[in-house]
Amino acid sequence: MGPNATVTGPGRQRSASANGEVTPTAVEPSAVWAEYLAAARQLDGVRRSAAAAAGEQARSAEAAREELTAVRTGLASQQERLRELGVPAISLVPSPPELTEAARSMAGGPAAVLAALRAARGRAEAADAALGTRRRFRPGSWSVWARNLLVYGPLALVVPLIQVAVYAATGIGPATVAALICGLPMPAVAFVAGWVGIGRLFRVGPAERLDRTVRFGALVCLVPAVLVTAGLLLALLPG
């Protein structure tokens, strides 16, 4: 090695003097500091990314737990209504293929579980809306007054309508008088028929009592007959 030769290394530089001694020389501190800052920034970026991922996962897990509670509550209420409509209990239990598909959709972590639960909640709410629309057209889901009126009302109108038709067809005469007389006991007949019909059409549980709204039914059966009878009597009086 010649005089004043320079020997370089990974961390420092060494120079050889004329007498052969090697003396270390300092590396530029700015280069070392820049490398340190770059490594520190990279490490901080990794730490921040890991913290953000962990926080997002924790938030997804918490949201999934809340969503699961809401889904369970909605499904329990929906199952109860479906049982009231006569749906077999076995039809309300998921089948093994459905369980396998659900487990597969939840294998992606809390975010995937949350997405699956939200989709399930949406389907349950859509089913509730469809079920509610259907129940509005089912007399069994109506109030007891409206339900019983559906039975008492038509029966109460049958005889008065016949009396009015006879009067319109024949005018004042024996046929109208006969229809008037025959119609006198018809409100009681209509009430009895309605009372029996309600028991046949609307079923309740063994521990429940069917409300036939007796006074309301009697009033519904009596009012049309009284009005038509009064009208026919007024029509017969001048003659």
C-alpha positions as CSV (number, residue, x, y, z in Angstrom):
1,M,0.0,0.0,0.0
2,G,1.5,3.3,-1.0
3,P,1.9,6.4,1.1
4,N,-1.1,8.4,2.0
5,A,-3.4,5.6,0.7
6,T,-7.0,5.7,1.8
7,V,-8.8,2.6,3.1
8,T,-12.6,2.7,3.1
9,G,-15.0,0.6,5.2
10,P,-18.7,0.3,5.8
11,G,-18.8,2.7,8.7
12,R,-15.7,4.9,8.5
13,Q,-12.8,5.7,6.3
14,R,-9.1,5.0,7.1
15,S,-6.1,6.6,5.6
16,A,-2.5,5.3,5.5
17,S,0.3,7.7,6.3
18,A,3.8,7.7,4.9
19,N,5.1,5.6,7.7
20,G,2.4,2.9,7.1
21,E,0.1,3.7,10.1
22,V,-3.6,3.6,9.4
23,T,-5.7,6.4,11.0
24,P,-9.5,6.4,10.9
25,T,-11.3,9.4,9.4
26,A,-14.9,10.4,10.4
27,V,-17.8,9.8,8.0
28,E,-20.0,12.7,7.1
29,P,-22.6,13.0,9.9
30,S,-25.3,14.3,7.6
31,A,-25.4,11.1,5.6
32,V,-25.8,8.9,8.8
33,W,-28.5,11.2,10.1
34,A,-30.4,11.1,6.9
35,E,-30.3,7.3,7.0
36,Y,-31.5,7.3,10.6
37,L,-34.4,9.7,9.8
38,A,-35.5,7.6,6.9
39,A,-35.5,4.4,9.0
40,A,-37.3,6.2,11.8
41,R,-40.0,7.5,9.4
42,Q,-40.4,4.0,7.9
43,L,-40.8,2.5,11.3
44,D,-43.3,5.1,12.4
45,G,-45.3,4.5,9.2
46,V,-45.4,0.8,9.9
47,R,-46.5,1.5,13.5
48,R,-49.2,3.9,12.5
49,S,-50.5,1.5,9.9
50,A,-50.6,-1.4,12.4
51,A,-52.4,0.9,15.0
52,A,-55.0,2.0,12.4
53,A,-55.6,-1.6,11.3
54,A,-56.0,-2.7,14.9
55,G,-58.4,0.2,15.6
56,E,-60.5,-0.5,12.6
57,Q,-60.7,-4.1,13.5
58,A,-61.8,-3.3,17.0
59,R,-64.4,-0.9,15.7
60,S,-65.7,-3.5,13.3
61,A,-65.9,-6.1,16.0
62,E,-67.9,-3.7,18.3
63,A,-70.2,-2.8,15.5
64,A,-70.7,-6.5,14.6
65,R,-71.7,-7.3,18.2
66,E,-74.3,-4.5,18.2
67,E,-75.6,-5.6,14.8
68,L,-75.8,-9.2,16.0
69,T,-77.9,-8.1,19.0
70,A,-80.3,-6.2,16.7
71,V,-80.5,-9.1,14.2
72,R,-81.3,-11.6,17.0
73,T,-84.0,-9.4,18.4
74,G,-85.6,-8.9,15.0
75,L,-85.5,-12.6,14.1
76,A,-87.0,-13.6,17.4
77,S,-90.0,-11.3,16.9
78,Q,-90.3,-12.4,13.3
79,Q,-90.2,-16.1,14.3
80,E,-93.0,-15.5,16.8
81,R,-95.2,-13.9,14.2
82,L,-94.5,-16.7,11.7
83,R,-95.5,-19.3,14.2
84,E,-98.8,-17.5,14.8
85,L,-99.4,-17.8,11.1
86,G,-98.9,-21.5,11.3
87,V,-95.4,-21.8,9.9
88,P,-93.7,-25.1,11.2
89,A,-90.9,-24.5,13.6
90,I,-88.5,-26.7,11.6
91,S,-88.9,-24.3,8.7
92,L,-87.5,-21.5,10.8
93,V,-84.3,-23.3,11.6
94,P,-81.3,-22.8,9.1
95,S,-80.3,-25.9,7.2
96,P,-76.7,-27.3,7.2
97,P,-75.9,-25.8,3.8
98,E,-77.1,-22.4,4.9
99,L,-75.0,-22.7,8.1
100,T,-71.9,-23.6,5.9
101,E,-72.5,-20.7,3.6
102,A,-72.9,-18.3,6.6
103,A,-69.6,-19.6,8.1
104,R,-67.8,-19.2,4.8
105,S,-69.0,-15.6,4.5
106,M,-67.7,-14.8,8.0
107,A,-64.2,-16.1,7.5
108,G,-62.8,-12.8,6.5
109,G,-62.7,-11.2,10.0
110,P,-64.8,-8.7,11.8
111,A,-65.4,-6.5,8.7
112,A,-66.8,-9.5,6.8
113,V,-68.9,-10.5,9.7
114,L,-70.3,-7.0,10.0
115,A,-71.1,-6.9,6.3
116,A,-72.9,-10.2,6.5
117,L,-74.9,-9.2,9.6
118,R,-76.0,-5.9,7.9
119,A,-77.1,-7.9,4.8
120,A,-79.0,-10.3,7.0
121,R,-80.6,-7.4,8.9
122,G,-81.7,-5.9,5.6
123,R,-83.3,-9.1,4.4
124,A,-85.1,-9.5,7.8
125,E,-86.5,-5.9,7.6
126,A,-87.6,-6.6,4.0
127,A,-89.4,-9.7,5.2
128,D,-91.0,-7.8,8.1
129,A,-92.3,-5.2,5.6
130,A,-93.8,-7.9,3.4
131,L,-95.2,-9.7,6.4
132,G,-96.8,-6.5,7.7
133,T,-98.4,-5.8,4.3
134,R,-99.8,-9.3,4.1
135,R,-101.1,-9.1,7.7
136,R,-103.1,-5.9,6.9
137,F,-105.3,-8.0,4.5
138,R,-105.8,-10.8,7.0
139,P,-108.9,-10.4,9.2
140,G,-107.2,-12.4,12.0
141,S,-104.8,-9.5,12.4
142,W,-107.5,-6.8,12.6
143,S,-109.0,-5.4,15.7
144,V,-111.7,-7.5,17.3
145,W,-114.4,-4.9,16.4
146,A,-113.5,-4.7,12.7
147,R,-113.1,-8.5,12.6
148,N,-116.5,-9.2,14.1
149,L,-118.1,-6.5,12.0
150,L,-117.0,-8.4,8.9
151,V,-119.2,-11.3,10.1
152,Y,-122.1,-9.5,11.7
153,G,-122.5,-6.8,9.0
154,P,-123.3,-8.9,5.9
155,L,-125.7,-11.1,7.9
156,A,-127.5,-8.1,9.3
157,L,-128.0,-6.6,5.8
158,V,-129.4,-9.7,4.0
159,V,-133.0,-9.5,5.1
160,P,-133.3,-5.7,5.0
161,L,-132.0,-5.7,1.5
162,I,-134.5,-8.4,0.5
163,Q,-137.3,-6.4,2.0
164,V,-136.3,-3.3,0.1
165,A,-136.0,-5.3,-3.1
166,V,-139.6,-6.7,-2.6
167,Y,-140.9,-3.3,-1.9
168,A,-139.2,-1.9,-5.0
169,A,-140.5,-4.7,-7.2
170,T,-144.1,-5.0,-6.0
171,G,-144.8,-1.7,-4.3
172,I,-147.3,-1.4,-1.4
173,G,-149.1,-4.7,-1.2
174,P,-149.3,-8.1,0.4
175,A,-145.8,-9.1,-0.6
176,T,-144.3,-6.1,1.1
177,V,-146.4,-6.7,4.2
178,A,-145.3,-10.4,4.3
179,A,-141.7,-9.4,3.9
180,L,-142.1,-6.9,6.7
181,I,-143.6,-9.5,9.0
182,C,-141.1,-12.2,8.1
183,G,-138.2,-9.8,8.7
184,L,-139.1,-9.1,12.3
185,P,-137.3,-12.0,13.9
186,M,-134.4,-11.9,11.4
187,P,-132.1,-9.6,13.5
188,A,-132.0,-12.4,16.2
189,V,-131.3,-15.0,13.5
190,A,-128.5,-12.9,12.0
191,F,-127.0,-12.4,15.4
192,V,-127.0,-16.1,16.2
193,A,-125.5,-16.9,12.8
194,G,-122.8,-14.3,13.3
195,W,-122.0,-15.6,16.8
196,V,-121.5,-19.1,15.4
197,G,-119.6,-17.9,12.4
198,I,-117.1,-16.0,14.4
199,G,-116.3,-19.1,16.4
200,R,-115.8,-21.1,13.2
201,L,-113.8,-18.5,11.3
202,F,-111.4,-17.2,14.0
203,R,-109.5,-19.6,16.1
204,V,-107.7,-18.8,19.4
205,G,-105.4,-20.7,21.7
206,P,-106.6,-23.1,24.3
207,A,-105.9,-20.7,27.1
208,E,-107.6,-17.7,25.3
209,R,-111.2,-16.7,25.1
210,L,-112.7,-15.6,21.8
211,D,-114.3,-12.1,22.1
212,R,-117.5,-12.1,20.0
213,T,-118.4,-8.5,21.1
214,V,-122.0,-9.6,21.9
215,R,-123.5,-6.1,22.5
216,F,-121.8,-4.7,19.4
217,G,-123.0,-7.6,17.3
218,A,-126.5,-7.3,18.5
219,L,-126.5,-3.6,17.7
220,V,-125.1,-4.2,14.2
221,C,-127.8,-6.8,13.5
222,L,-130.6,-4.6,14.9
223,V,-130.0,-1.2,13.4
224,P,-130.5,-2.1,9.7
225,A,-133.6,-4.1,10.5
226,V,-135.1,-1.2,12.5
227,L,-134.3,1.4,9.9
228,V,-135.8,-0.6,7.0
229,T,-138.8,-1.7,9.1
230,A,-139.5,2.0,10.0
231,G,-139.2,3.0,6.4
232,L,-141.6,0.3,5.2
233,L,-144.1,1.2,7.8
234,L,-144.0,4.8,6.8
235,A,-144.5,3.8,3.2
236,L,-147.5,1.6,4.2
237,L,-149.3,4.1,6.4
238,P,-150.6,6.4,3.6
239,G,-152.1,3.4,1.8
